[in-house]
Amino acid sequence: MIRLFDAHCHLQDSRVLNVAPKLIKEALDTGVLHFAVNGLSEKDWHLVKEMSDTHPSVVPNFGLHPWFITDRTPDWLKTLKDFLASTPSAAVGEIGLDKGSTGKKIDFTDQVEVFRQQLQLAKELNKPASIHCVRAFGDLLEILKSEGPFPAGLVLHSFLGSAEMVPELAKLGAYFSFSGFLMSMKESKAKKMLKSVPPERMLLETDAPDARPSSVDPDSLFVIKREVLNPKEASGGEDTSIVEENINHPANIHHTLAYVAHMLEMEEKELAQLSYENAKRLFSYKG
């Protein structure tokens, strides 16, 4: 069986938290051996820690995502440092910059300040950091140049940047991680960008429960099901039914593997091994 490493996901998300143990088991059964589960804010770091304590396959990441910086407490950075200190296996993430439809509502100067502080912390602790970047690659490159290089590595998660940016980002320590979102990119552009990524810097991820692969037969996807309560008007009671959620399962990394391998004209087995070894190396730090 091929081995895979989901380099970025959110199994602590409220949409899947109650079924996370089942999702982890189902993905493990398909060869997904590790999951880098990324926190988003002070409100979910404890959930990520609990998940990593319970599941040896989970690599915890703690970070303040740009969408949630306005809700941070005055002690957020101290709390983040405490989580990282008490969890030696943890990396930093998810952190980043966003000028997209959600990010443009959040003060960008504030985003940059919070991002810089977390980048500096990752560098100080010699840990990799997982980075979210939407429509802000110019700003990202400028900041990484001023704060870097990053010998412990950076994960540019769900990377959709241009081929032209790859060499400079790689020089600073970046790894390039691909999710189902790649299928939304124009095929010729995606192929050019993928071929520009150094093989030793290529990662695969799901970003589950987001980034459900789109360019595949829906019947071939792993699905997430949950029970919902249905009111029984006649009897005044309730019953339950099972519904399929339109969200992503971590075992769907196999679809991303197939898509990227096709684009690179590689054997799936070869790409799986390459990306697995890259992730193992990246997440092999003290602790």
C-alpha positions as CSV (number, residue, x, y, z in Angstrom):
1,M,0.0,0.0,0.0
2,I,1.2,3.5,-0.8
3,R,2.0,5.8,2.2
4,L,0.7,9.4,2.3
5,F,1.1,12.4,4.6
6,D,-1.7,15.0,4.8
7,A,0.5,18.1,5.2
8,H,-2.4,20.4,6.2
9,C,-5.9,19.8,7.4
10,H,-8.4,21.0,10.1
11,L,-9.9,17.9,11.7
12,Q,-10.8,20.0,14.8
13,D,-13.3,22.0,12.6
14,S,-16.8,21.9,14.2
15,R,-18.2,20.4,11.0
16,V,-16.2,17.2,11.5
17,L,-14.9,17.2,15.1
18,N,-17.5,14.7,16.4
19,V,-16.6,12.2,13.6
20,A,-12.8,12.9,13.5
21,P,-11.8,9.6,15.1
22,K,-13.8,7.8,12.4
23,L,-12.3,9.9,9.6
24,I,-8.7,9.3,10.9
25,K,-9.3,5.6,11.0
26,E,-10.8,5.5,7.5
27,A,-7.9,7.5,6.1
28,L,-5.3,5.4,7.9
29,D,-6.9,2.3,6.3
30,T,-6.1,3.8,2.9
31,G,-2.5,4.5,3.7
32,V,-2.7,8.1,5.0
33,L,-0.3,7.7,7.9
34,H,0.0,11.3,9.3
35,F,-2.2,14.4,9.5
36,A,-0.8,17.9,10.2
37,V,-3.8,19.4,11.9
38,N,-3.7,23.2,12.0
39,G,-5.3,25.4,14.6
40,L,-6.9,28.7,13.6
41,S,-7.3,30.7,16.8
42,E,-7.0,30.6,20.6
43,K,-10.5,29.0,20.6
44,D,-9.4,25.7,18.9
45,W,-5.8,25.2,20.0
46,H,-6.9,23.0,22.9
47,L,-8.9,20.8,20.5
48,V,-5.8,20.3,18.3
49,K,-3.7,19.4,21.3
50,E,-6.3,16.9,22.6
51,M,-6.5,15.3,19.2
52,S,-2.7,14.9,19.0
53,D,-2.7,13.4,22.5
54,T,-5.3,10.9,21.5
55,H,-4.1,10.1,18.0
56,P,-0.4,9.4,17.4
57,S,-0.9,10.0,13.6
58,V,-1.8,13.7,14.3
59,V,1.0,16.3,14.1
60,P,-0.4,19.4,15.9
61,N,0.1,22.9,14.6
62,F,-0.9,26.0,16.5
63,G,-1.3,29.4,14.9
64,L,-3.5,32.5,14.5
65,H,-5.1,32.5,11.1
66,P,-5.6,36.0,9.5
67,W,-9.4,35.6,9.4
68,F,-9.5,35.5,13.2
69,I,-7.0,38.1,14.3
70,T,-9.7,40.6,15.3
71,D,-10.9,38.2,18.0
72,R,-7.4,37.7,19.6
73,T,-6.9,38.4,23.3
74,P,-4.1,40.7,24.6
75,D,-2.3,37.5,25.7
76,W,-2.6,35.6,22.4
77,L,1.1,35.4,21.7
78,K,2.0,34.2,25.2
79,T,-0.8,31.6,25.0
80,L,0.6,30.5,21.6
81,K,4.1,30.2,23.1
82,D,2.7,28.2,26.0
83,F,1.0,25.7,23.7
84,L,4.1,25.3,21.6
85,A,6.3,24.9,24.8
86,S,3.9,22.3,26.3
87,T,3.6,20.3,23.0
88,P,7.1,19.6,21.7
89,S,5.7,17.7,18.7
90,A,3.9,20.9,17.4
91,A,4.7,23.1,14.5
92,V,3.3,26.6,13.8
93,G,0.2,27.2,11.8
94,E,-2.1,28.2,10.3
95,I,-0.8,31.7,9.9
96,G,-0.7,34.1,6.9
97,L,-2.0,36.9,4.8
98,D,-5.3,37.4,3.0
99,K,-6.5,40.1,0.5
100,G,-9.4,37.9,-0.8
101,S,-13.1,38.4,-0.3
102,T,-12.9,37.6,3.5
103,G,-9.4,39.0,4.2
104,K,-10.1,42.4,2.6
105,K,-12.5,43.1,5.5
106,I,-9.6,42.7,8.0
107,D,-7.0,45.4,8.5
108,F,-4.0,44.4,6.4
109,T,-1.4,46.2,8.6
110,D,-2.7,44.2,11.5
111,Q,-2.5,41.0,9.5
112,V,1.1,41.7,8.7
113,E,2.0,42.4,12.3
114,V,0.5,39.2,13.6
115,F,2.0,37.2,10.7
116,R,5.5,38.6,11.4
117,Q,5.3,37.8,15.1
118,Q,4.4,34.2,14.3
119,L,7.1,33.8,11.6
120,Q,9.7,35.1,14.1
121,L,8.5,32.7,16.7
122,A,8.7,29.7,14.3
123,K,12.2,30.7,13.3
124,E,13.2,31.2,17.0
125,L,11.9,27.7,17.8
126,N,13.3,26.2,14.6
127,K,9.9,24.8,13.7
128,P,8.1,24.8,10.3
129,A,5.2,27.2,9.8
130,S,2.1,26.5,7.6
131,I,1.1,29.6,5.6
132,H,-2.2,30.7,4.1
133,C,-1.8,33.3,1.3
134,V,-4.7,34.6,-0.8
135,R,-4.0,37.4,-3.3
136,A,-1.0,38.6,-1.3
137,F,2.0,36.8,-2.8
138,G,3.9,40.0,-3.4
139,D,3.5,41.0,0.2
140,L,4.3,37.5,1.3
141,L,7.6,37.4,-0.6
142,E,8.7,40.7,0.7
143,I,8.0,39.7,4.3
144,L,9.7,36.3,3.9
145,K,12.8,38.0,2.5
146,S,13.0,40.4,5.4
147,E,12.4,37.7,8.1
148,G,14.1,34.7,6.4
149,P,15.5,32.4,5.3
150,F,13.7,29.6,7.2
151,P,15.9,26.6,7.5
152,A,13.2,24.7,9.4
153,G,10.9,25.1,6.4
154,L,7.6,26.7,5.5
155,V,4.5,25.0,4.1
156,L,2.7,27.2,1.5
157,H,-0.6,25.4,1.9
158,S,-3.0,24.9,-1.0
159,F,-0.5,26.7,-3.1
160,L,-2.0,28.5,-6.2
161,G,0.8,31.0,-6.9
162,S,2.6,31.4,-10.2
163,A,5.5,29.3,-11.5
164,E,7.6,32.5,-11.6
165,M,7.5,32.9,-7.8
166,V,8.5,29.3,-7.0
167,P,12.3,29.7,-7.2
168,E,12.5,32.7,-4.9
169,L,10.1,31.1,-2.4
170,A,12.0,27.8,-2.4
171,K,15.3,29.6,-1.8
172,L,13.8,31.0,1.4
173,G,12.8,27.5,2.7
174,A,9.3,27.0,1.2
175,Y,7.6,23.7,0.5
176,F,4.6,23.7,-1.8
177,S,1.5,21.8,-0.7
178,F,-1.3,21.0,-3.1
179,S,-5.0,20.3,-2.2
180,G,-8.2,19.8,-4.2
181,F,-8.2,23.6,-4.7
182,L,-5.6,23.0,-7.4
183,M,-8.3,21.6,-9.6
184,S,-9.9,25.1,-9.9
185,M,-6.7,26.4,-11.5
186,K,-6.5,26.6,-15.3
187,E,-4.8,23.3,-16.3
188,S,-2.0,24.8,-18.4
189,K,-1.1,27.2,-15.6
190,A,-1.3,24.5,-13.0
191,K,1.0,22.2,-15.0
192,K,3.6,24.9,-15.6
193,M,3.6,25.8,-11.9
194,L,3.8,22.2,-10.7
195,K,6.8,21.5,-13.1
196,S,8.6,24.5,-11.5
197,V,8.5,23.1,-8.0
198,P,11.7,21.3,-6.9
199,P,10.8,17.6,-6.3
200,E,12.2,17.7,-2.8
201,R,9.8,20.6,-1.9
202,M,6.5,19.0,-3.0
203,L,3.7,18.1,-0.5
204,L,0.1,16.9,-0.7
205,E,-2.7,17.9,1.6
206,T,-6.5,17.9,1.9
207,D,-7.3,21.1,3.8
208,A,-10.2,18.9,5.0
209,P,-13.0,19.6,5.6
210,D,-12.5,22.2,2.9
211,A,-11.1,21.8,-0.7
212,R,-13.2,18.8,-1.7
213,P,-11.8,17.7,-5.1
214,S,-14.0,19.0,-7.8
215,S,-12.7,17.4,-11.1
216,V,-13.5,13.9,-10.1
217,D,-16.5,11.5,-10.3
218,P,-18.5,12.4,-7.1
219,D,-19.2,8.7,-6.6
220,S,-15.5,8.0,-6.2
221,L,-15.1,10.4,-3.3
222,F,-14.9,9.5,0.3
223,V,-18.0,11.1,1.9
224,I,-18.7,12.3,5.4
225,K,-22.1,11.3,6.8
226,R,-23.9,12.5,9.9
227,E,-27.2,12.0,11.7
228,V,-29.8,14.7,11.6
229,L,-32.9,15.0,13.6
230,N,-36.2,15.1,11.7
231,P,-39.4,16.3,13.4
232,K,-42.2,13.8,13.2
233,E,-45.2,16.0,13.0
234,A,-47.8,13.3,13.3
235,S,-46.5,11.8,16.5
236,G,-45.0,15.0,17.9
237,G,-41.7,13.1,18.3
238,E,-38.4,13.1,16.4
239,D,-36.5,10.5,14.3
240,T,-33.1,10.7,12.6
241,S,-31.8,10.3,9.1
242,I,-28.3,10.0,7.6
243,V,-27.2,12.8,5.3
244,E,-24.0,13.2,3.3
245,E,-22.1,16.4,3.9
246,N,-20.7,18.3,1.0
247,I,-17.3,18.6,2.7
248,N,-13.9,17.0,2.3
249,H,-12.7,13.7,3.8
250,P,-9.0,13.3,4.5
251,A,-8.9,10.1,2.5
252,N,-9.6,12.2,-0.6
253,I,-5.9,13.0,-0.7
254,H,-5.7,10.1,-3.1
255,H,-7.6,12.2,-5.7
256,T,-5.2,15.0,-5.3
257,L,-2.3,12.6,-5.6
258,A,-3.8,11.2,-8.9
259,Y,-4.4,14.7,-10.3
260,V,-0.9,16.0,-9.5
261,A,0.8,12.8,-10.7
262,H,-1.2,13.1,-14.0
263,M,0.0,16.7,-14.4
264,L,3.6,15.8,-13.7
265,E,3.4,12.7,-15.9
266,M,4.6,10.7,-12.9
267,E,3.5,7.4,-11.4
268,E,1.2,7.9,-8.4
269,K,3.3,5.5,-6.3
270,E,6.4,7.6,-7.1
271,L,4.8,10.9,-6.2
272,A,3.2,9.4,-3.0
273,Q,6.7,8.2,-1.8
274,L,8.3,11.5,-2.7
275,S,5.7,13.7,-1.0
276,Y,5.6,11.4,2.0
277,E,9.4,11.5,2.5
278,N,9.4,15.3,2.0
279,A,6.7,15.7,4.8
280,K,8.5,13.3,7.1
281,R,11.7,15.3,6.7
282,L,9.9,18.7,7.2
283,F,8.1,17.5,10.3
284,S,11.2,15.8,11.8
285,Y,12.3,18.4,14.3
286,K,13.4,18.3,18.0
287,G,10.4,17.0,19.9
